[in-house]
Amino acid sequence: MAAEHLRLIIVVYTSAIAPLLLMLILRRKKLIPDWVPYVYLASFIACAIGWELWFTYGWVDGAPVYERRSATLNTYLPFHVNWLLNSLADAGTICLGGLLLLHLSLSNDSNYLTQWRWSAFTLLLIWFIGQNVFVEMYLYHDQLAVGKALSWAPFAPTGPWFNPVLFEFNGRTITLQGQLPWLIMTPLFYAGLIRHLRA
C-alpha cells in the first residue's frame, strides 16, 4: 500500500470516529452543552443528504466514488460506507470543529450563538471552505480531479455541467462544484444553530 493511501485511510477513519467518541464522552461528563449532539446529528443529516450520498453513488450524471479512486482505497474505504464516513467527519471534525473555533475566538461575545454575527459567520466560512480546499488538494485530489465527474447534489446545484476550475496549485485543481457544498452549508449551519438555540 502506498504511503499516501495509508495516510488518507487513517485521516478518514480518525476524522469520522474520534469527534463522535469525544463528543459522547464530553457529553456524558457534562462538559459540553446538551444541544451539541443535536447540532452534530443535524449536521450529519445535512451533509449526507446535501452532497455526500450523491457524490458517493453518482446518482445524477456523476461517476460513483469507486470509479474515481484506486482499488486500495475501495478495499479499505468500502463503497457503501464512504458517504457515512465522510458525513461523520463533516459533522464532527468540520461542524463541531467550527463550533469550537467560534467558542475559542468569540468567547467575549455572549450573543454569537443566538444572534447573527458577521464575525462568527466569517470565521465559519473561512474554516469550512479552508478545510475543503485542503481536502480537495491533499486528500481527495485523485477522486476530485478534472475529468472525474461528481454528481449533481442539492448542495452542489451546478452539477458536472458547470464546474469551472477556480484555481490550480502544484497540478491539483480546486473546482466550483467541490466548494459549493460548504459555501451553501455555512449560512445554513450558522442560521440553524441560532434558530435551535433561540427555541
C-alpha positions as CSV (number, residue, x, y, z in Angstrom):
1,M,0.0,0.0,0.0
2,A,1.3,3.5,-0.9
3,A,2.0,5.8,2.0
4,E,-0.4,8.3,0.5
5,H,-3.2,5.8,0.6
6,L,-2.4,4.8,4.2
7,R,-2.4,8.4,5.3
8,L,-5.8,9.0,3.6
9,I,-7.3,5.9,5.3
10,I,-6.0,6.9,8.7
11,V,-7.3,10.5,8.3
12,V,-10.7,9.4,7.1
13,Y,-11.4,7.0,9.9
14,T,-9.9,9.2,12.6
15,S,-11.8,12.3,11.5
16,A,-15.0,10.3,11.3
17,I,-14.8,8.4,14.6
18,A,-12.7,10.4,17.0
19,P,-15.0,13.5,17.2
20,L,-18.1,11.3,17.7
21,L,-16.4,9.4,20.6
22,L,-15.0,12.6,22.1
23,M,-18.5,14.3,21.9
24,L,-20.1,11.3,23.6
25,I,-17.5,11.3,26.4
26,L,-17.7,15.0,27.0
27,R,-21.5,15.0,27.0
28,R,-21.6,12.1,29.5
29,K,-19.2,14.1,31.7
30,K,-21.4,17.1,31.2
31,L,-18.5,19.2,29.8
32,I,-20.4,20.3,26.7
33,P,-24.0,21.6,26.5
34,D,-26.8,19.2,25.8
35,W,-27.6,20.8,22.5
36,V,-24.2,19.9,20.9
37,P,-25.3,16.3,20.0
38,Y,-28.4,17.7,18.2
39,V,-26.2,20.1,16.2
40,Y,-24.0,17.1,15.4
41,L,-26.9,15.0,14.2
42,A,-28.5,17.8,12.2
43,S,-25.1,18.5,10.5
44,F,-24.6,14.8,9.7
45,I,-28.1,14.6,8.1
46,A,-27.5,17.9,6.1
47,C,-24.1,16.7,4.8
48,A,-25.3,13.2,3.9
49,I,-28.4,14.4,2.1
50,G,-26.9,17.6,0.8
51,W,-24.0,16.0,-1.1
52,E,-22.2,13.0,0.4
53,L,-24.7,10.4,-0.7
54,W,-24.9,11.9,-4.2
55,F,-21.1,12.2,-4.6
56,T,-20.6,8.6,-3.4
57,Y,-23.2,7.0,-5.6
58,G,-23.0,9.4,-8.6
59,W,-26.8,9.5,-8.9
60,V,-27.2,12.4,-11.3
61,D,-24.6,12.4,-14.2
62,G,-21.7,11.6,-11.9
63,A,-19.3,8.8,-11.5
64,P,-19.6,6.7,-8.3
65,V,-16.7,7.0,-5.9
66,Y,-15.3,3.5,-6.7
67,E,-14.7,4.6,-10.3
68,R,-12.9,7.8,-9.2
69,R,-10.4,6.2,-6.8
70,S,-7.8,3.4,-6.5
71,A,-8.6,-0.3,-5.8
72,T,-6.7,0.0,-2.5
73,L,-8.9,2.8,-1.3
74,N,-12.0,0.9,-2.4
75,T,-10.9,-2.0,-0.3
76,Y,-10.2,0.0,2.9
77,L,-12.9,2.6,2.5
78,P,-15.8,0.4,1.3
79,F,-18.1,2.0,-1.3
80,H,-21.4,1.8,0.7
81,V,-19.6,3.2,3.8
82,N,-17.9,6.1,2.1
83,W,-20.8,8.5,2.5
84,L,-21.2,7.6,6.1
85,L,-17.5,8.1,7.0
86,N,-17.5,11.4,5.1
87,S,-20.7,12.6,6.7
88,L,-19.4,11.7,10.2
89,A,-16.2,13.6,9.5
90,D,-18.2,16.6,8.2
91,A,-20.4,16.7,11.2
92,G,-17.7,16.1,13.8
93,T,-14.4,17.4,12.6
94,I,-15.7,20.2,10.5
95,C,-19.0,21.4,12.0
96,L,-18.2,20.8,15.7
97,G,-14.7,22.0,15.0
98,G,-16.3,25.2,13.7
99,L,-18.2,25.5,16.9
100,L,-15.0,25.1,18.9
101,L,-13.3,27.7,16.8
102,L,-16.2,30.1,17.5
103,H,-16.0,29.4,21.2
104,L,-12.3,30.0,21.3
105,S,-12.4,33.1,19.1
106,L,-15.6,34.8,20.3
107,S,-15.9,33.9,23.9
108,N,-16.1,37.6,24.8
109,D,-19.3,37.9,22.8
110,S,-22.1,36.0,24.6
111,N,-24.6,36.5,21.8
112,Y,-22.8,35.0,18.8
113,L,-24.8,31.8,19.2
114,T,-28.2,33.5,19.4
115,Q,-27.8,36.5,17.2
116,W,-26.3,36.7,13.7
117,R,-22.8,38.0,13.9
118,W,-20.8,38.6,10.7
119,S,-17.6,37.8,12.6
120,A,-18.9,34.4,13.5
121,F,-20.2,33.7,10.0
122,T,-16.9,34.8,8.5
123,L,-14.9,32.5,10.8
124,L,-17.1,29.6,9.9
125,L,-16.9,30.4,6.2
126,I,-13.1,30.5,6.3
127,W,-13.0,27.3,8.4
128,F,-15.5,25.4,6.2
129,I,-14.0,26.5,2.8
130,G,-10.4,26.3,4.0
131,Q,-10.7,22.7,5.2
132,N,-12.4,21.8,2.0
133,V,-9.7,23.3,-0.2
134,F,-7.2,21.3,1.9
135,V,-9.2,18.1,1.4
136,E,-9.6,18.7,-2.3
137,M,-5.9,19.4,-2.8
138,Y,-4.2,16.9,-0.4
139,L,-6.5,14.1,0.5
140,Y,-9.1,13.5,-2.3
141,H,-7.2,15.1,-5.2
142,D,-7.3,11.9,-7.2
143,Q,-11.0,11.5,-6.7
144,L,-11.9,15.1,-7.5
145,A,-9.6,15.8,-10.4
146,V,-10.7,17.4,-13.6
147,G,-12.4,14.7,-15.7
148,K,-13.8,12.8,-12.8
149,A,-17.5,13.9,-12.7
150,L,-19.2,14.4,-9.4
151,S,-23.0,14.0,-9.3
152,W,-25.4,16.9,-9.1
153,A,-26.4,17.2,-5.4
154,P,-28.8,19.6,-3.6
155,F,-25.8,21.5,-2.2
156,A,-23.9,21.3,-5.5
157,P,-26.7,22.5,-7.8
158,T,-24.5,23.3,-10.8
159,G,-23.7,19.6,-11.1
160,P,-21.0,18.4,-13.5
161,W,-22.5,20.6,-16.2
162,F,-21.0,23.9,-14.9
163,N,-17.9,23.2,-12.9
164,P,-15.1,25.6,-13.7
165,V,-11.6,25.3,-12.2
166,L,-11.3,28.1,-9.6
167,F,-7.5,27.7,-9.3
168,E,-4.7,25.2,-9.6
169,F,-1.8,24.5,-7.3
170,N,1.1,22.1,-8.0
171,G,-1.0,20.5,-10.7
172,R,-4.0,20.0,-8.4
173,T,-7.3,21.7,-9.1
174,I,-10.0,23.3,-7.0
175,T,-13.3,23.4,-8.7
176,L,-16.6,25.2,-8.2
177,Q,-18.6,22.0,-7.6
178,G,-16.2,20.8,-5.0
179,Q,-16.6,24.1,-3.0
180,L,-20.3,24.7,-3.4
181,P,-21.5,22.3,-0.6
182,W,-19.6,24.1,2.1
183,L,-20.4,27.5,0.7
184,I,-24.1,26.6,1.0
185,M,-23.6,24.8,4.3
186,T,-22.0,27.7,6.1
187,P,-25.1,30.1,6.3
188,L,-27.4,27.1,6.8
189,F,-25.3,25.8,9.6
190,Y,-25.0,29.1,11.4
191,A,-28.6,30.1,10.9
192,G,-29.8,26.7,12.0
193,L,-27.6,26.9,15.1
194,I,-29.0,30.3,16.0
195,R,-32.6,29.1,15.4
196,H,-32.1,26.0,17.5
197,L,-30.5,27.9,20.4
198,R,-33.3,30.5,20.4
199,A,-36.0,27.9,20.6
